[in-house]
Amino acid sequence: MHDQTLDQIEGRIRNSESLSTDRRLELLALVETLRGEIVELTKTHKEDARAIVVFADASMREATRAEQDPELLDVSLKGFGSSVVGFEESHPRLVQIVNSISQNLSNLGI
């Protein structure tokens, strides 16, 4: 399930007309790193990993819509960030990646 959703996220990034080539490549690299972190997290926190992927998907969908709704983008990004609360010590790289993706997506709404 996680891989399929992450594949869909990558497809959405590749097909988004609103992303510059540089932003597209950066987001694809971050999602690939997120994939590795999710694999590790799934071993011990399966439901948390699922929530992170669901919020990543929602955030990416809102950020790459042709007509963005700033409120929906904000809500989805807050949920995405909240989904990793509590993992700062055990999975610091995961938190860093989620924060980087969130920042990139937030910048799309400017």
N, C-alpha and C positions, 0 to 999 in steps of 0.2 A: 504494500500500500504506500509506504513512504517513497519508495523508488518511483512508482508511477506518478505520484503527485509532484515529486521533484523533477521528473522528466517533463511534466506539463508546465511547470514553472520555467524550466529552461526553454521550452518551446515558445512560451509566451514572450520571453526575453528576446529570443532570436527573431520573432515575427513582429515585434513592436516597432511601429513606425515613429514613435515618439522618442526613441532612444538614439543617441549618437553612437557611432561605432565604438568609441572609447568607453562610454558608459555601459554599453552592451557587453563588451569583453570583461569589464570589471565585475559586473553583476554575475556573469556566467562563472567567473573564477570563484566568486564568493559563494555562489550556490553549490558549486562542486566541493568546496571546502566544508560547507554546511552539511552536505551529504555524508561526508566522512565522519563528522561529529555526531550526526544523527544515528549512524550505524553503531557507534560506540555507546551512545546514550540509550539506545533501544535495548541493549543487553541488560541494563539495570533499571531503567525508567521508561518502559514501553509507552504508557499513556502520556507522559510528559513529552516524549519525542513526537508522538502523534499530534499533540496540541501545537507544538512548535511548527511542524510542517503545515498544519491547517492554517495557522496565522500567517506563515510565510506566503502561502498561496493567496490568501485573502488580501494581504498587503500588496503583493505583486500585481494582482488583478486590478486593484484600485489605482495603483500608481501608473499603470500602463493603459488605462482606459482612454479612449479618444476624448471623451468629455469627463474630466475628473470631477469628483465631488470632494472638496477639501475636508469636509466633516467625516465622510466615510474613510478617507485615507488616514486621517488623524486617528480615528477609532481603531482601525485595523493595525496601524503601526504601534499604538499603545498596547494592544493585545499581544502583538508579536514580541514587544519588549518585555511585557509582563510574563510571557510564557517561559522565560529563562530566569526569572527571579528565583533565587535560592541555589543557583548553580555556579555562582561566582567563584567559590572555592574549589568545588569538585570538577567543574568543566569551564575553566576561565576562557579557553579558546572559543567554545561555543557562544558564550556571552559576547565576546569580542566580535565574532562574525555576525551575530544577530544585530548588534549595534551598528556595525558597518553597513549591512544591508539596509537597515532602517534609515540610516543617515542618507544613503544613496537614493532611496525611494522618496524620502522626504524632500530632498533637493529637486526631484522631478516635479513636485507640486508648486515650486516657486514660480 
